[in-house]
Amino acid sequence: MEIRKIKGVVKDYAWGNSDFIPSLIGGATGKPQAELWLGTHPSGDADIEGDGKLSALVRDDVSYLGGKAWKKYGGRLPLLMKVLAIQRPLSLQCHPNKEQAVKGWKREEEARKEGLAVSYQDDNEKCEMILALSPITALCGFRDLEVIKADLAAVVPVAFIRTLKALSDSIENLFMSLFALPEEEKTAILKELKESLSSSASEEWEGLFLTRKGIAMECLTEYPDDIGCLFPYLMNVVHLQIGEAMPITPGTLHAYVFGNGVELMNDSDNVLRGGLTKKRMDLPELRSIMRFEKLDVQKCSAVKDGYGRIAFSSPSPDFALISVPSGTYEIKKDPIAVILVTEGCVRFLSKGESLQLEKGEAAVIPAGLEYTMTVRGTAYMSEVPDA
């Protein structure tokens, strides 16, 4: 059958939980399993069941991408679908747009050849979106400057008067200046923050979501010497109910904090970090790509498409995320898609052949294929629009 099962690549980053991805695909190890990659990126190229890599399939068989998309994207799949299983806060991070990525990749060419540390892993922009499979708490973009100052004055009043007030003429200056503070001043701020939060009567959890205090306490537990622990008071806290999605555009500082979800992005691994990490930070480059204005976070809208599936608004023209609840769908001439079954099973029928996917299984569907899809449970599809 032209629909081919694929097997994703599991990433065992320390911030992951040990049970969600194994509950989906099996293979529990007792260690954190943070991400499941379903795409063609060199850092995690999915396997075709029984034969080779997904990147080779879409590169060598034009019919999978379709001729128009094959030419547009140079024979590569322009999206990367992931499952995230988040137990502890990820690093604060930001991603470049296409122009920034191309320039950064070219600028670091000699450094890569010499085996030096670089900030760009490829020349692709990185938009992304995340859909909650369980309640998700995240940090996304900056709050209003006056709100930031009021909260800092409340939670670290001594440090605010002594140091932070003078740095708070703009979000950009406050953000960058915090990293430049002497180590003894950072230590004093974090000590006051911990003492303030420990004596506060407010809750760390609000139902299944972490509160702002809860996020800061988690950060202090994981990164007690990182000034990024103060950043939950600079940034918006976003809560996603199951089935809700949020877009992340290039230039937006963000961090996923807790929960499990499906993430969809450009085929890129460009990550510039800004705190809550033991990994390399390139603050000048981060500053050059990041937007420092107030962000009013908007969740993705969701509408039924022409087949009756639930399509989410996307931050990028290169990918679309679709939720497929129980039902039967007659699909005609859709673009290439990667599908993942998260509950129950999905049965495909095309040209007299059938294929069934069980919970945790994934497949690639070629562009232009006509097929019937019967879902008993829930599946998620990532597509290349107009491919």
SVG drawing of the C-alpha trace seen along z (x, -y; Angstrom):
<svg xmlns="http://www.w3.org/2000/svg" viewBox="-18 -54 57 59">
<polyline fill="none" stroke="black" stroke-width="0.4" points="0.0,0.0 1.2,-3.5 0.5,-4.6 3.7,-3.5 4.1,-3.0 6.9,-4.9 8.8,-4.6 9.8,-7.8 12.9,-8.7 12.7,-9.0 14.8,-11.7 15.6,-11.1 16.2,-14.7 16.3,-15.1 13.2,-17.4 11.0,-14.6 8.7,-12.2 9.2,-8.5 5.7,-7.3 3.7,-9.3 5.6,-8.3 6.0,-4.7 2.2,-4.6 1.8,-5.6 4.4,-3.5 5.7,-1.1 9.4,-0.7 9.4,-1.9 13.0,-2.3 12.3,-4.0 14.3,-7.0 12.9,-10.3 11.6,-10.1 11.0,-13.7 10.3,-13.8 9.1,-11.5 10.2,-12.9 8.1,-12.0 9.9,-13.7 13.0,-13.8 15.4,-16.1 18.9,-14.7 18.9,-14.8 15.9,-12.4 15.0,-10.8 12.1,-8.4 12.3,-4.9 10.1,-3.5 8.8,-0.1 11.0,2.5 12.9,0.3 15.1,-2.8 14.5,-6.4 11.6,-8.7 13.9,-11.4 15.0,-9.1 11.4,-8.1 10.2,-11.7 13.4,-12.7 13.5,-9.8 9.8,-9.3 8.4,-12.6 4.8,-11.2 4.9,-11.4 5.5,-15.2 3.8,-15.8 5.7,-17.6 4.8,-21.1 5.9,-20.6 9.0,-18.6 10.3,-21.5 9.3,-24.1 11.1,-22.3 13.9,-20.7 12.8,-17.1 12.5,-17.4 9.6,-17.3 9.3,-20.9 7.6,-19.9 8.5,-18.0 5.9,-16.5 6.7,-15.6 5.1,-14.3 6.4,-16.2 6.3,-14.7 7.2,-17.5 7.9,-16.9 10.2,-19.8 10.6,-23.3 12.4,-23.5 15.0,-26.1 13.8,-29.6 14.2,-29.7 13.7,-31.6 13.8,-30.6 14.8,-32.6 12.8,-33.5 14.0,-32.3 16.2,-35.4 17.9,-35.2 18.5,-31.5 20.0,-31.8 22.4,-34.6 23.3,-32.8 24.0,-29.5 26.2,-31.1 28.0,-33.2 28.9,-30.1 30.1,-28.1 33.8,-28.2 33.1,-27.5 31.2,-24.4 34.0,-23.2 36.4,-23.6 34.1,-21.8 33.3,-24.8 30.1,-25.4 27.5,-27.2 24.0,-28.7 22.5,-27.5 21.9,-23.8 20.4,-24.5 19.2,-27.4 15.5,-26.9 13.1,-29.2 11.3,-27.7 7.7,-28.4 5.9,-25.9 2.6,-25.1 1.7,-22.8 -1.6,-21.0 -2.4,-19.7 -2.9,-16.0 -3.1,-16.7 -3.3,-20.0 -0.2,-22.1 1.4,-25.1 3.8,-27.3 5.5,-30.6 5.1,-32.6 6.2,-36.2 6.5,-39.2 3.9,-40.9 3.3,-44.6 6.3,-46.4 4.3,-48.1 2.8,-44.8 6.3,-43.3 7.6,-46.0 4.7,-45.8 5.2,-42.0 8.9,-42.3 8.4,-45.0 6.0,-42.6 8.1,-39.4 11.6,-40.7 11.0,-44.2 14.5,-44.7 16.2,-43.7 13.8,-45.8 14.6,-49.0 18.3,-48.2 18.9,-47.0 15.9,-46.1 14.0,-49.4 16.8,-51.2 17.1,-48.5 13.4,-48.5 13.1,-51.4 12.4,-48.8 11.8,-45.0 14.9,-44.6 17.1,-46.4 15.7,-44.5 16.1,-41.1 19.6,-41.7 20.8,-43.4 19.8,-40.5 22.3,-38.3 25.0,-41.0 24.6,-41.4 27.5,-40.4 27.1,-36.9 26.7,-38.0 23.8,-40.2 22.1,-37.3 22.6,-35.1 21.0,-37.8 18.0,-38.2 17.4,-34.4 17.7,-34.1 15.1,-36.8 12.9,-35.2 13.0,-31.8 12.3,-33.2 9.5,-35.3 7.8,-32.4 8.3,-30.1 6.6,-32.5 3.7,-33.2 0.3,-31.8 -0.6,-31.5 -0.9,-28.0 1.6,-26.4 -1.1,-24.6 -4.5,-25.7 -6.2,-22.4 -4.0,-20.6 -2.1,-23.8 1.0,-25.3 0.5,-28.9 3.1,-31.6 4.5,-30.9 4.5,-27.2 6.5,-27.7 9.1,-29.9 9.4,-27.3 9.9,-24.5 12.6,-26.7 14.4,-27.3 14.4,-23.6 15.9,-22.7 18.1,-25.7 18.8,-27.3 21.6,-29.5 20.0,-30.6 18.6,-34.2 16.0,-32.8 14.1,-31.7 12.9,-35.3 11.5,-35.3 8.1,-33.8 7.4,-37.3 8.4,-38.8 6.4,-36.5 2.9,-35.4 1.7,-32.2 -0.5,-30.2 -2.7,-27.2 -3.9,-24.9 -6.8,-22.6 -6.8,-19.2 -7.5,-19.8 -6.4,-23.5 -3.4,-24.6 -1.0,-27.6 1.2,-29.1 4.8,-30.2 6.2,-32.5 9.9,-33.3 11.3,-35.8 9.0,-34.8 10.7,-33.8 8.9,-30.8 9.3,-27.7 7.0,-24.7 6.7,-23.9 4.5,-20.9 2.2,-18.6 2.0,-16.4 1.3,-17.4 1.7,-17.2 4.1,-19.7 4.4,-20.7 7.1,-22.9 9.2,-23.7 11.9,-21.1 14.4,-22.9 16.4,-22.5 17.4,-26.1 17.2,-26.9 18.7,-30.0 18.5,-29.8 17.9,-32.5 18.0,-31.0 17.0,-27.9 19.6,-25.8 23.0,-24.3 23.6,-24.4 25.3,-27.1 23.7,-30.5 24.6,-33.1 23.0,-36.2 24.1,-38.7 22.5,-36.5 19.5,-35.9 19.0,-39.6 19.3,-40.1 16.4,-37.7 14.1,-38.2 11.1,-40.5 10.9,-42.5 7.5,-44.0 4.4,-43.0 2.7,-39.9 -1.0,-39.2 -1.1,-35.4 -3.7,-34.1 -4.6,-30.4 -5.1,-28.7 -8.6,-28.8 -10.2,-25.5 -12.7,-24.9 -14.0,-21.8 -12.3,-21.4 -14.0,-20.1 -13.7,-16.5 -15.2,-17.1 -11.8,-17.0 -10.8,-19.7 -8.1,-22.0 -6.2,-24.4 -4.9,-27.8 -1.2,-27.6 1.6,-30.2 3.3,-29.0 2.3,-28.4 4.5,-25.3 2.5,-23.1 -1.0,-22.5 -2.2,-20.4 -5.5,-18.5 -7.3,-16.5 -9.3,-13.5 -11.9,-12.3 -13.9,-9.0 -15.7,-8.8 -15.3,-7.8 -13.7,-10.3 -13.5,-10.2 -10.2,-11.9 -9.5,-13.0 -6.3,-14.6 -5.0,-15.8 -1.3,-17.0 1.3,-14.7 0.6,-14.0 2.1,-12.3 -0.5,-10.7 -0.2,-9.6 -2.8,-7.6 -3.1,-8.6 -6.2,-6.6 -7.9,-3.5 -7.1,-2.7 -7.4,-4.0 -8.1,-1.9 -7.3,-3.0 -8.8,-1.7 -7.4,-2.7 -7.4,-1.0 -8.6,2.2 -5.9,2.4 -6.2,1.8 -3.9,0.8 -4.6,0.5 -2.8,-1.7 -3.1,-1.0 -2.5,-3.4 1.0,-4.8 1.6,-3.9 2.3,-6.5 2.4,-6.6 3.2,-8.8 0.4,-9.4 1.5,-10.5 0.0,-13.6 -3.0,-13.1 -4.0,-9.7 -7.7,-9.0 -8.6,-6.9 -11.2,-6.1 -10.1,-6.6 -12.1,-5.1 -11.1,-6.4 -12.1,-4.7 -10.5,-7.0 -8.3,-10.0 -5.6,-10.7 -3.5,-13.8 -2.3,-14.7 0.4,-17.1 0.1,-18.3 2.0,-20.5 -0.8,-23.0 -1.3,-23.3 1.4,-20.6"/>
</svg>
